[in-house]
Amino acid sequence: MPAWVKRLQEVKWAYIQPGNPEEENPADRRDSILIEFTSGDAGVRCTAARALAGPEHGVIATTPTGMAVDSNDCLSVKLDAP
């Protein structure tokens, strides 16, 4: 796990999801850091992690209420939507 993950607060767990070298889009070929936070807005958490990750890693952030992916501009999707 990259050292910058330790600078984030309220992390429940984090791990690396390997990228897919077969993907056409270079952003989809990079490894992504999956991070579950114990609270907060997923979009805000994603944006903060994105700033620390740099271009070599993607970021997928989840909170108890939402999920955001940096390749989608960290737009939060509610997990409890009907």
PDB file of N, CA, C and O in Angstrom:
ATOM      1  N   MET A   1       0.845  -1.171   0.000  1.00  0.00           N
ATOM      2  CA  MET A   1       0.000   0.000   0.000  1.00  0.00           C
ATOM      3  C   MET A   1       0.897   1.243   0.000  1.00  0.00           C
ATOM      4  O   MET A   1       1.875   1.300   0.745  1.00  0.00           O
ATOM      5  N   PRO A   2       0.571   2.226  -0.823  1.00  0.00           N
ATOM      6  CA  PRO A   2       1.377   3.451  -0.829  1.00  0.00           C
ATOM      7  C   PRO A   2       1.361   4.148   0.538  1.00  0.00           C
ATOM      8  O   PRO A   2       0.360   4.105   1.253  1.00  0.00           O
ATOM      9  N   ALA A   3       2.459   4.777   0.882  1.00  0.00           N
ATOM     10  CA  ALA A   3       2.591   5.441   2.183  1.00  0.00           C
ATOM     11  C   ALA A   3       1.578   6.571   2.367  1.00  0.00           C
ATOM     12  O   ALA A   3       1.180   6.857   3.497  1.00  0.00           O
ATOM     13  N   TRP A   4       1.157   7.214   1.286  1.00  0.00           N
ATOM     14  CA  TRP A   4       0.236   8.346   1.419  1.00  0.00           C
ATOM     15  C   TRP A   4      -1.113   7.941   1.999  1.00  0.00           C
ATOM     16  O   TRP A   4      -1.812   8.788   2.555  1.00  0.00           O
ATOM     17  N   VAL A   5      -1.504   6.664   1.888  1.00  0.00           N
ATOM     18  CA  VAL A   5      -2.785   6.211   2.433  1.00  0.00           C
ATOM     19  C   VAL A   5      -2.817   6.411   3.948  1.00  0.00           C
ATOM     20  O   VAL A   5      -3.877   6.664   4.519  1.00  0.00           O
ATOM     21  N   LYS A   6      -1.663   6.298   4.595  1.00  0.00           N
ATOM     22  CA  LYS A   6      -1.599   6.470   6.044  1.00  0.00           C
ATOM     23  C   LYS A   6      -1.912   7.903   6.474  1.00  0.00           C
ATOM     24  O   LYS A   6      -2.218   8.145   7.641  1.00  0.00           O
ATOM     25  N   ARG A   7      -1.838   8.853   5.541  1.00  0.00           N
ATOM     26  CA  ARG A   7      -2.148  10.248   5.868  1.00  0.00           C
ATOM     27  C   ARG A   7      -3.649  10.521   5.873  1.00  0.00           C
ATOM     28  O   ARG A   7      -4.081  11.566   6.359  1.00  0.00           O
ATOM     29  N   LEU A   8      -4.438   9.610   5.347  1.00  0.00           N
ATOM     30  CA  LEU A   8      -5.890   9.784   5.314  1.00  0.00           C
ATOM     31  C   LEU A   8      -6.486   9.386   6.660  1.00  0.00           C
ATOM     32  O   LEU A   8      -5.999   8.466   7.316  1.00  0.00           O
ATOM     33  N   GLN A   9      -7.529  10.077   7.059  1.00  0.00           N
ATOM     34  CA  GLN A   9      -8.179   9.773   8.331  1.00  0.00           C
ATOM     35  C   GLN A   9      -9.436   8.939   8.100  1.00  0.00           C
ATOM     36  O   GLN A   9     -10.035   8.972   7.025  1.00  0.00           O
ATOM     37  N   GLU A  10      -9.818   8.200   9.124  1.00  0.00           N
ATOM     38  CA  GLU A  10     -11.045   7.402   9.141  1.00  0.00           C
ATOM     39  C   GLU A  10     -11.088   6.337   8.044  1.00  0.00           C
ATOM     40  O   GLU A  10     -12.133   6.097   7.440  1.00  0.00           O
ATOM     41  N   VAL A  11      -9.937   5.700   7.796  1.00  0.00           N
ATOM     42  CA  VAL A  11      -9.863   4.615   6.815  1.00  0.00           C
ATOM     43  C   VAL A  11     -10.160   3.297   7.516  1.00  0.00           C
ATOM     44  O   VAL A  11      -9.490   2.936   8.484  1.00  0.00           O
ATOM     45  N   LYS A  12     -11.160   2.584   7.025  1.00  0.00           N
ATOM     46  CA  LYS A  12     -11.501   1.265   7.576  1.00  0.00           C
ATOM     47  C   LYS A  12     -10.569   0.209   6.992  1.00  0.00           C
ATOM     48  O   LYS A  12     -10.038  -0.627   7.723  1.00  0.00           O
ATOM     49  N   TRP A  13     -10.370   0.247   5.673  1.00  0.00           N
ATOM     50  CA  TRP A  13      -9.414  -0.638   4.999  1.00  0.00           C
ATOM     51  C   TRP A  13      -9.048  -0.030   3.655  1.00  0.00           C
ATOM     52  O   TRP A  13      -9.751   0.834   3.132  1.00  0.00           O
ATOM     53  N   ALA A  14      -7.943  -0.496   3.115  1.00  0.00           N
ATOM     54  CA  ALA A  14      -7.495  -0.052   1.796  1.00  0.00           C
ATOM     55  C   ALA A  14      -6.661  -1.164   1.175  1.00  0.00           C
ATOM     56  O   ALA A  14      -5.893  -1.838   1.861  1.00  0.00           O
ATOM     57  N   TYR A  15      -6.823  -1.345  -0.123  1.00  0.00           N
ATOM     58  CA  TYR A  15      -5.976  -2.301  -0.824  1.00  0.00           C
ATOM     59  C   TYR A  15      -5.841  -1.906  -2.289  1.00  0.00           C
ATOM     60  O   TYR A  15      -6.583  -1.058  -2.786  1.00  0.00           O
ATOM     61  N   ILE A  16      -4.888  -2.528  -2.973  1.00  0.00           N
ATOM     62  CA  ILE A  16      -4.620  -2.223  -4.372  1.00  0.00           C
ATOM     63  C   ILE A  16      -5.369  -3.199  -5.263  1.00  0.00           C
ATOM     64  O   ILE A  16      -5.292  -4.414  -5.080  1.00  0.00           O
ATOM     65  N   GLN A  17      -6.092  -2.653  -6.225  1.00  0.00           N
ATOM     66  CA  GLN A  17      -6.740  -3.458  -7.260  1.00  0.00           C
ATOM     67  C   GLN A  17      -5.880  -3.325  -8.517  1.00  0.00           C
ATOM     68  O   GLN A  17      -5.748  -2.226  -9.055  1.00  0.00           O
ATOM     69  N   PRO A  18      -5.297  -4.421  -8.988  1.00  0.00           N
ATOM     70  CA  PRO A  18      -4.428  -4.327 -10.162  1.00  0.00           C
ATOM     71  C   PRO A  18      -5.196  -3.830 -11.389  1.00  0.00           C
ATOM     72  O   PRO A  18      -6.363  -4.165 -11.594  1.00  0.00           O
ATOM     73  N   GLY A  19      -4.511  -3.030 -12.189  1.00  0.00           N
ATOM     74  CA  GLY A  19      -5.089  -2.547 -13.435  1.00  0.00           C
ATOM     75  C   GLY A  19      -5.143  -3.660 -14.470  1.00  0.00           C
ATOM     76  O   GLY A  19      -4.568  -4.733 -14.284  1.00  0.00           O
ATOM     77  N   ASN A  20      -5.835  -3.386 -15.547  1.00  0.00           N
ATOM     78  CA  ASN A  20      -5.968  -4.361 -16.628  1.00  0.00           C
ATOM     79  C   ASN A  20      -5.128  -3.898 -17.812  1.00  0.00           C
ATOM     80  O   ASN A  20      -5.497  -2.935 -18.484  1.00  0.00           O
ATOM     81  N   PRO A  21      -3.993  -4.571 -18.086  1.00  0.00           N
ATOM     82  CA  PRO A  21      -3.118  -4.137 -19.177  1.00  0.00           C
ATOM     83  C   PRO A  21      -3.770  -4.249 -20.560  1.00  0.00           C
ATOM     84  O   PRO A  21      -3.258  -3.694 -21.531  1.00  0.00           O
ATOM     85  N   GLU A  22      -4.885  -4.957 -20.651  1.00  0.00           N
ATOM     86  CA  GLU A  22      -5.589  -5.129 -21.927  1.00  0.00           C
ATOM     87  C   GLU A  22      -6.490  -3.941 -22.269  1.00  0.00           C
ATOM     88  O   GLU A  22      -6.941  -3.822 -23.408  1.00  0.00           O
ATOM     89  N   GLU A  23      -6.759  -3.058 -21.299  1.00  0.00           N
ATOM     90  CA  GLU A  23      -7.676  -1.942 -21.523  1.00  0.00           C
ATOM     91  C   GLU A  23      -7.104  -0.950 -22.528  1.00  0.00           C
ATOM     92  O   GLU A  23      -5.896  -0.719 -22.574  1.00  0.00           O
ATOM     93  N   GLU A  24      -7.981  -0.375 -23.323  1.00  0.00           N
ATOM     94  CA  GLU A  24      -7.579   0.622 -24.313  1.00  0.00           C
ATOM     95  C   GLU A  24      -7.209   1.949 -23.653  1.00  0.00           C
ATOM     96  O   GLU A  24      -6.236   2.594 -24.044  1.00  0.00           O
ATOM     97  N   ASN A  25      -7.993   2.351 -22.649  1.00  0.00           N
ATOM     98  CA  ASN A  25      -7.780   3.612 -21.962  1.00  0.00           C
ATOM     99  C   ASN A  25      -6.632   3.472 -20.962  1.00  0.00           C
ATOM    100  O   ASN A  25      -6.683   2.595 -20.099  1.00  0.00           O
ATOM    101  N   PRO A  26      -5.592   4.316 -21.056  1.00  0.00           N
ATOM    102  CA  PRO A  26      -4.463   4.207 -20.115  1.00  0.00           C
ATOM    103  C   PRO A  26      -4.887   4.335 -18.654  1.00  0.00           C
ATOM    104  O   PRO A  26      -4.273   3.718 -17.784  1.00  0.00           O
ATOM    105  N   ALA A  27      -5.925   5.124 -18.365  1.00  0.00           N
ATOM    106  CA  ALA A  27      -6.386   5.274 -16.976  1.00  0.00           C
ATOM    107  C   ALA A  27      -6.920   3.957 -16.437  1.00  0.00           C
ATOM    108  O   ALA A  27      -6.851   3.720 -15.231  1.00  0.00           O
ATOM    109  N   ASP A  28      -7.447   3.097 -17.292  1.00  0.00           N
ATOM    110  CA  ASP A  28      -7.967   1.806 -16.852  1.00  0.00           C
ATOM    111  C   ASP A  28      -6.867   0.759 -16.710  1.00  0.00           C
ATOM    112  O   ASP A  28      -7.101  -0.304 -16.136  1.00  0.00           O
ATOM    113  N   ARG A  29      -5.674   1.044 -17.223  1.00  0.00           N
ATOM    114  CA  ARG A  29      -4.563   0.096 -17.104  1.00  0.00           C
ATOM    115  C   ARG A  29      -3.806   0.269 -15.788  1.00  0.00           C
ATOM    116  O   ARG A  29      -3.106  -0.647 -15.355  1.00  0.00           O
ATOM    117  N   ARG A  30      -3.936   1.419 -15.154  1.00  0.00           N
ATOM    118  CA  ARG A  30      -3.194   1.671 -13.917  1.00  0.00           C
ATOM    119  C   ARG A  30      -3.850   0.935 -12.736  1.00  0.00           C
ATOM    120  O   ARG A  30      -5.044   0.637 -12.759  1.00  0.00           O
ATOM    121  N   ASP A  31      -3.053   0.656 -11.724  1.00  0.00           N
ATOM    122  CA  ASP A  31      -3.586   0.075 -10.487  1.00  0.00           C
ATOM    123  C   ASP A  31      -4.445   1.117  -9.786  1.00  0.00           C
ATOM    124  O   ASP A  31      -4.183   2.316  -9.884  1.00  0.00           O
ATOM    125  N   SER A  32      -5.478   0.654  -9.075  1.00  0.00           N
ATOM    126  CA  SER A  32      -6.334   1.555  -8.313  1.00  0.00           C
ATOM    127  C   SER A  32      -6.245   1.223  -6.832  1.00  0.00           C
ATOM    128  O   SER A  32      -6.076   0.066  -6.446  1.00  0.00           O
ATOM    129  N   ILE A  33      -6.361   2.258  -6.014  1.00  0.00           N
ATOM    130  CA  ILE A  33      -6.409   2.079  -4.573  1.00  0.00           C
ATOM    131  C   ILE A  33      -7.872   2.108  -4.170  1.00  0.00           C
ATOM    132  O   ILE A  33      -8.552   3.117  -4.355  1.00  0.00           O
ATOM    133  N   LEU A  34      -8.360   1.004  -3.619  1.00  0.00           N
ATOM    134  CA  LEU A  34      -9.723   0.953  -3.087  1.00  0.00           C
ATOM    135  C   LEU A  34      -9.642   1.307  -1.619  1.00  0.00           C
ATOM    136  O   LEU A  34      -8.893   0.686  -0.864  1.00  0.00           O
ATOM    137  N   ILE A  35     -10.416   2.308  -1.208  1.00  0.00           N
ATOM    138  CA  ILE A  35     -10.372   2.779   0.167  1.00  0.00           C
ATOM    139  C   ILE A  35     -11.789   2.845   0.714  1.00  0.00           C
ATOM    140  O   ILE A  35     -12.662   3.480   0.122  1.00  0.00           O
ATOM    141  N   GLU A  36     -12.015   2.185   1.850  1.00  0.00           N
ATOM    142  CA  GLU A  36     -13.302   2.326   2.529  1.00  0.00           C
ATOM    143  C   GLU A  36     -13.090   3.211   3.744  1.00  0.00           C
ATOM    144  O   GLU A  36     -12.264   2.928   4.612  1.00  0.00           O
ATOM    145  N   PHE A  37     -13.867   4.302   3.781  1.00  0.00           N
ATOM    146  CA  PHE A  37     -13.818   5.236   4.896  1.00  0.00           C
ATOM    147  C   PHE A  37     -14.962   4.938   5.849  1.00  0.00           C
ATOM    148  O   PHE A  37     -16.001   4.419   5.440  1.00  0.00           O
ATOM    149  N   THR A  38     -14.773   5.262   7.109  1.00  0.00           N
ATOM    150  CA  THR A  38     -15.807   4.993   8.113  1.00  0.00           C
ATOM    151  C   THR A  38     -16.907   6.034   8.113  1.00  0.00           C
ATOM    152  O   THR A  38     -17.982   5.787   8.659  1.00  0.00           O
ATOM    153  N   SER A  39     -16.664   7.212   7.503  1.00  0.00           N
ATOM    154  CA  SER A  39     -17.679   8.267   7.449  1.00  0.00           C
ATOM    155  C   SER A  39     -17.317   9.258   6.353  1.00  0.00           C
ATOM    156  O   SER A  39     -16.295   9.118   5.682  1.00  0.00           O
ATOM    157  N   GLY A  40     -18.177  10.264   6.181  1.00  0.00           N
ATOM    158  CA  GLY A  40     -17.912  11.333   5.238  1.00  0.00           C
ATOM    159  C   GLY A  40     -18.584  11.136   3.897  1.00  0.00           C
ATOM    160  O   GLY A  40     -19.256  10.134   3.656  1.00  0.00           O
ATOM    161  N   ASP A  41     -18.389  12.112   3.031  1.00  0.00           N
ATOM    162  CA  ASP A  41     -18.929  12.092   1.677  1.00  0.00           C
ATOM    163  C   ASP A  41     -17.914  11.416   0.756  1.00  0.00           C
ATOM    164  O   ASP A  41     -16.737  11.777   0.749  1.00  0.00           O
ATOM    165  N   ALA A  42     -18.369  10.445  -0.011  1.00  0.00           N
ATOM    166  CA  ALA A  42     -17.463   9.684  -0.875  1.00  0.00           C
ATOM    167  C   ALA A  42     -16.760  10.578  -1.895  1.00  0.00           C
ATOM    168  O   ALA A  42     -15.578  10.381  -2.178  1.00  0.00           O
ATOM    169  N   GLY A  43     -17.469  11.548  -2.444  1.00  0.00           N
ATOM    170  CA  GLY A  43     -16.863  12.436  -3.431  1.00  0.00           C
ATOM    171  C   GLY A  43     -15.742  13.274  -2.846  1.00  0.00           C
ATOM    172  O   GLY A  43     -14.695  13.445  -3.470  1.00  0.00           O
ATOM    173  N   VAL A  44     -15.959  13.794  -1.651  1.00  0.00           N
ATOM    174  CA  VAL A  44     -14.936  14.600  -0.973  1.00  0.00           C
ATOM    175  C   VAL A  44     -13.742  13.720  -0.623  1.00  0.00           C
ATOM    176  O   VAL A  44     -12.593  14.119  -0.811  1.00  0.00           O
ATOM    177  N   ARG A  45     -14.018  12.527  -0.115  1.00  0.00           N
ATOM    178  CA  ARG A  45     -12.931  11.593   0.239  1.00  0.00           C
ATOM    179  C   ARG A  45     -12.131  11.197  -1.002  1.00  0.00           C
ATOM    180  O   ARG A  45     -10.903  11.121  -0.953  1.00  0.00           O
ATOM    181  N   CYS A  46     -12.821  10.949  -2.107  1.00  0.00           N
ATOM    182  CA  CYS A  46     -12.165  10.582  -3.370  1.00  0.00           C
ATOM    183  C   CYS A  46     -11.255  11.716  -3.843  1.00  0.00           C
ATOM    184  O   CYS A  46     -10.114  11.479  -4.240  1.00  0.00           O
ATOM    185  N   THR A  47     -11.763  12.943  -3.798  1.00  0.00           N
ATOM    186  CA  THR A  47     -10.988  14.098  -4.244  1.00  0.00           C
ATOM    187  C   THR A  47      -9.719  14.261  -3.408  1.00  0.00           C
ATOM    188  O   THR A  47      -8.651  14.548  -3.950  1.00  0.00           O
ATOM    189  N   ALA A  48      -9.832  14.081  -2.102  1.00  0.00           N
ATOM    190  CA  ALA A  48      -8.666  14.198  -1.217  1.00  0.00           C
ATOM    191  C   ALA A  48      -7.642  13.095  -1.526  1.00  0.00           C
ATOM    192  O   ALA A  48      -6.443  13.362  -1.594  1.00  0.00           O
ATOM    193  N   ALA A  49      -8.112  11.872  -1.711  1.00  0.00           N
ATOM    194  CA  ALA A  49      -7.211  10.762  -2.019  1.00  0.00           C
ATOM    195  C   ALA A  49      -6.584  10.945  -3.396  1.00  0.00           C
ATOM    196  O   ALA A  49      -5.411  10.627  -3.590  1.00  0.00           O
ATOM    197  N   ARG A  50      -7.352  11.453  -4.346  1.00  0.00           N
ATOM    198  CA  ARG A  50      -6.856  11.696  -5.703  1.00  0.00           C
ATOM    199  C   ARG A  50      -5.670  12.664  -5.675  1.00  0.00           C
ATOM    200  O   ARG A  50      -4.692  12.479  -6.399  1.00  0.00           O
ATOM    201  N   ALA A  51      -5.768  13.699  -4.833  1.00  0.00           N
ATOM    202  CA  ALA A  51      -4.689  14.683  -4.724  1.00  0.00           C
ATOM    203  C   ALA A  51      -3.398  14.034  -4.220  1.00  0.00           C
ATOM    204  O   ALA A  51      -2.305  14.438  -4.616  1.00  0.00           O
ATOM    205  N   LEU A  52      -3.520  13.036  -3.354  1.00  0.00           N
ATOM    206  CA  LEU A  52      -2.344  12.352  -2.807  1.00  0.00           C
ATOM    207  C   LEU A  52      -1.822  11.241  -3.719  1.00  0.00           C
ATOM    208  O   LEU A  52      -0.625  10.955  -3.720  1.00  0.00           O
ATOM    209  N   ALA A  53      -2.701  10.619  -4.488  1.00  0.00           N
ATOM    210  CA  ALA A  53      -2.341   9.437  -5.277  1.00  0.00           C
ATOM    211  C   ALA A  53      -1.423   9.745  -6.448  1.00  0.00           C
ATOM    212  O   ALA A  53      -0.586   8.923  -6.819  1.00  0.00           O
ATOM    213  N   GLY A  54      -1.580  10.933  -7.033  1.00  0.00           N
ATOM    214  CA  GLY A  54      -0.801  11.235  -8.226  1.00  0.00           C
ATOM    215  C   GLY A  54      -1.325  10.439  -9.413  1.00  0.00           C
ATOM    216  O   GLY A  54      -2.303   9.704  -9.276  1.00  0.00           O
ATOM    217  N   PRO A  55      -0.701  10.570 -10.560  1.00  0.00           N
ATOM    218  CA  PRO A  55      -1.209   9.932 -11.780  1.00  0.00           C
ATOM    219  C   PRO A  55      -0.981   8.420 -11.869  1.00  0.00           C
ATOM    220  O   PRO A  55      -1.572   7.752 -12.717  1.00  0.00           O
ATOM    221  N   GLU A  56      -0.125   7.880 -10.996  1.00  0.00           N
ATOM    222  CA  GLU A  56       0.207   6.453 -11.128  1.00  0.00           C
ATOM    223  C   GLU A  56      -0.845   5.507 -10.553  1.00  0.00           C
ATOM    224  O   GLU A  56      -0.818   4.312 -10.849  1.00  0.00           O
ATOM    225  N   HIS A  57      -1.774   6.015  -9.735  1.00  0.00           N
ATOM    226  CA  HIS A  57      -2.828   5.176  -9.160  1.00  0.00           C
ATOM    227  C   HIS A  57      -4.197   5.795  -9.402  1.00  0.00           C
ATOM    228  O   HIS A  57      -4.349   7.016  -9.393  1.00  0.00           O
ATOM    229  N   GLY A  58      -5.179   4.947  -9.614  1.00  0.00           N
ATOM    230  CA  GLY A  58      -6.560   5.388  -9.608  1.00  0.00           C
ATOM    231  C   GLY A  58      -7.077   5.336  -8.180  1.00  0.00           C
ATOM    232  O   GLY A  58      -6.418   4.775  -7.304  1.00  0.00           O
ATOM    233  N   VAL A  59      -8.250   5.913  -7.933  1.00  0.00           N
ATOM    234  CA  VAL A  59      -8.830   5.923  -6.597  1.00  0.00           C
ATOM    235  C   VAL A  59     -10.301   5.536  -6.687  1.00  0.00           C
ATOM    236  O   VAL A  59     -11.052   6.076  -7.499  1.00  0.00           O
ATOM    237  N   ILE A  60     -10.697   4.596  -5.840  1.00  0.00           N
ATOM    238  CA  ILE A  60     -12.096   4.216  -5.673  1.00  0.00           C
ATOM    239  C   ILE A  60     -12.374   4.355  -4.180  1.00  0.00           C
ATOM    240  O   ILE A  60     -11.813   3.621  -3.366  1.00  0.00           O
ATOM    241  N   ALA A  61     -13.248   5.302  -3.824  1.00  0.00           N
ATOM    242  CA  ALA A  61     -13.528   5.586  -2.414  1.00  0.00           C
ATOM    243  C   ALA A  61     -14.964   5.208  -2.076  1.00  0.00           C
ATOM    244  O   ALA A  61     -15.892   5.532  -2.816  1.00  0.00           O
ATOM    245  N   THR A  62     -15.136   4.520  -0.952  1.00  0.00           N
ATOM    246  CA  THR A  62     -16.486   4.213  -0.476  1.00  0.00           C
ATOM    247  C   THR A  62     -16.624   4.698   0.963  1.00  0.00           C
ATOM    248  O   THR A  62     -15.662   4.731   1.730  1.00  0.00           O
ATOM    249  N   THR A  63     -17.851   5.070   1.298  1.00  0.00           N
ATOM    250  CA  THR A  63     -18.222   5.433   2.665  1.00  0.00           C
ATOM    251  C   THR A  63     -19.487   4.635   2.957  1.00  0.00           C
ATOM    252  O   THR A  63     -19.992   3.950   2.068  1.00  0.00           O
ATOM    253  N   PRO A  64     -20.011   4.704   4.173  1.00  0.00           N
ATOM    254  CA  PRO A  64     -21.244   3.956   4.464  1.00  0.00           C
ATOM    255  C   PRO A  64     -22.427   4.348   3.562  1.00  0.00           C
ATOM    256  O   PRO A  64     -23.365   3.567   3.400  1.00  0.00           O
ATOM    257  N   THR A  65     -22.386   5.550   2.978  1.00  0.00           N
ATOM    258  CA  THR A  65     -23.528   5.996   2.174  1.00  0.00           C
ATOM    259  C   THR A  65     -23.251   6.178   0.694  1.00  0.00           C
ATOM    260  O   THR A  65     -24.192   6.380  -0.073  1.00  0.00           O
ATOM    261  N   GLY A  66     -22.004   6.116   0.261  1.00  0.00           N
ATOM    262  CA  GLY A  66     -21.732   6.392  -1.141  1.00  0.00           C
ATOM    263  C   GLY A  66     -20.439   5.813  -1.653  1.00  0.00           C
ATOM    264  O   GLY A  66     -19.641   5.249  -0.904  1.00  0.00           O
ATOM    265  N   MET A  67     -20.249   5.969  -2.971  1.00  0.00           N
ATOM    266  CA  MET A  67     -19.048   5.491  -3.652  1.00  0.00           C
ATOM    267  C   MET A  67     -18.678   6.513  -4.721  1.00  0.00           C
ATOM    268  O   MET A  67     -19.560   7.093  -5.354  1.00  0.00           O
ATOM    269  N   ALA A  68     -17.378   6.739  -4.926  1.00  0.00           N
ATOM    270  CA  ALA A  68     -16.905   7.655  -5.951  1.00  0.00           C
ATOM    271  C   ALA A  68     -15.627   7.099  -6.563  1.00  0.00           C
ATOM    272  O   ALA A  68     -14.811   6.478  -5.881  1.00  0.00           O
ATOM    273  N   VAL A  69     -15.468   7.333  -7.865  1.00  0.00           N
ATOM    274  CA  VAL A  69     -14.306   6.849  -8.608  1.00  0.00           C
ATOM    275  C   VAL A  69     -13.652   8.047  -9.280  1.00  0.00           C
ATOM    276  O   VAL A  69     -14.333   8.881  -9.878  1.00  0.00           O
ATOM    277  N   ASP A  70     -12.342   8.129  -9.183  1.00  0.00           N
ATOM    278  CA  ASP A  70     -11.668   9.313  -9.735  1.00  0.00           C
ATOM    279  C   ASP A  70     -11.835   9.432 -11.239  1.00  0.00           C
ATOM    280  O   ASP A  70     -11.834  10.547 -11.760  1.00  0.00           O
ATOM    281  N   SER A  71     -11.977   8.328 -11.954  1.00  0.00           N
ATOM    282  CA  SER A  71     -12.150   8.397 -13.407  1.00  0.00           C
ATOM    283  C   SER A  71     -13.529   8.960 -13.781  1.00  0.00           C
ATOM    284  O   SER A  71     -13.792   9.249 -14.949  1.00  0.00           O
ATOM    285  N   ASN A  72     -14.403   9.112 -12.782  1.00  0.00           N
ATOM    286  CA  ASN A  72     -15.706   9.732 -12.976  1.00  0.00           C
ATOM    287  C   ASN A  72     -15.737  11.090 -12.259  1.00  0.00           C
ATOM    288  O   ASN A  72     -16.778  11.533 -11.774  1.00  0.00           O
ATOM    289  N   ASP A  73     -14.553  11.742 -12.209  1.00  0.00           N
ATOM    290  CA  ASP A  73     -14.409  13.045 -11.550  1.00  0.00           C
ATOM    291  C   ASP A  73     -14.849  13.045 -10.093  1.00  0.00           C
ATOM    292  O   ASP A  73     -15.265  14.080  -9.573  1.00  0.00           O
ATOM    293  N   CYS A  74     -14.763  11.911  -9.436  1.00  0.00           N
ATOM    294  CA  CYS A  74     -15.116  11.770  -8.018  1.00  0.00           C
ATOM    295  C   CYS A  74     -16.562  12.163  -7.728  1.00  0.00           C
ATOM    296  O   CYS A  74     -16.867  12.663  -6.645  1.00  0.00           O
ATOM    297  N   LEU A  75     -17.445  11.938  -8.687  1.00  0.00           N
ATOM    298  CA  LEU A  75     -18.867  12.169  -8.446  1.00  0.00           C
ATOM    299  C   LEU A  75     -19.385  11.044  -7.562  1.00  0.00           C
ATOM    300  O   LEU A  75     -19.195   9.868  -7.871  1.00  0.00           O
ATOM    301  N   SER A  76     -20.027  11.398  -6.482  1.00  0.00           N
ATOM    302  CA  SER A  76     -20.498  10.409  -5.515  1.00  0.00           C
ATOM    303  C   SER A  76     -21.816   9.792  -5.960  1.00  0.00           C
ATOM    304  O   SER A  76     -22.726  10.489  -6.409  1.00  0.00           O
ATOM    305  N   VAL A  77     -21.900   8.475  -5.827  1.00  0.00           N
ATOM    306  CA  VAL A  77     -23.126   7.730  -6.105  1.00  0.00           C
ATOM    307  C   VAL A  77     -23.630   7.195  -4.774  1.00  0.00           C
ATOM    308  O   VAL A  77     -22.880   6.534  -4.056  1.00  0.00           O
ATOM    309  N   LYS A  78     -24.867   7.465  -4.435  1.00  0.00           N
ATOM    310  CA  LYS A  78     -25.421   6.992  -3.163  1.00  0.00           C
ATOM    311  C   LYS A  78     -25.622   5.489  -3.213  1.00  0.00           C
ATOM    312  O   LYS A  78     -26.153   4.953  -4.186  1.00  0.00           O
ATOM    313  N   LEU A  79     -25.192   4.813  -2.153  1.00  0.00           N
ATOM    314  CA  LEU A  79     -25.329   3.355  -2.093  1.00  0.00           C
ATOM    315  C   LEU A  79     -26.696   2.919  -1.596  1.00  0.00           C
ATOM    316  O   LEU A  79     -27.097   1.775  -1.809  1.00  0.00           O
ATOM    317  N   ASP A  80     -27.420   3.822  -0.933  1.00  0.00           N
ATOM    318  CA  ASP A  80     -28.711   3.433  -0.367  1.00  0.00           C
ATOM    319  C   ASP A  80     -29.885   3.895  -1.242  1.00  0.00           C
ATOM    320  O   ASP A  80     -31.027   3.919  -0.784  1.00  0.00           O
ATOM    321  N   ALA A  81     -29.608   4.258  -2.486  1.00  0.00           N
ATOM    322  CA  ALA A  81     -30.689   4.697  -3.385  1.00  0.00           C
ATOM    323  C   ALA A  81     -31.584   3.513  -3.757  1.00  0.00           C
ATOM    324  O   ALA A  81     -31.092   2.400  -3.939  1.00  0.00           O
ATOM    325  N   PRO A  82     -32.885   3.744  -3.868  1.00  0.00           N
ATOM    326  CA  PRO A  82     -33.803   2.637  -4.180  1.00  0.00           C
ATOM    327  C   PRO A  82     -33.625   2.125  -5.591  1.00  0.00           C
ATOM    328  O   PRO A  82     -34.322   1.198  -6.004  1.00  0.00           O
TER     329      PRO A  82
END
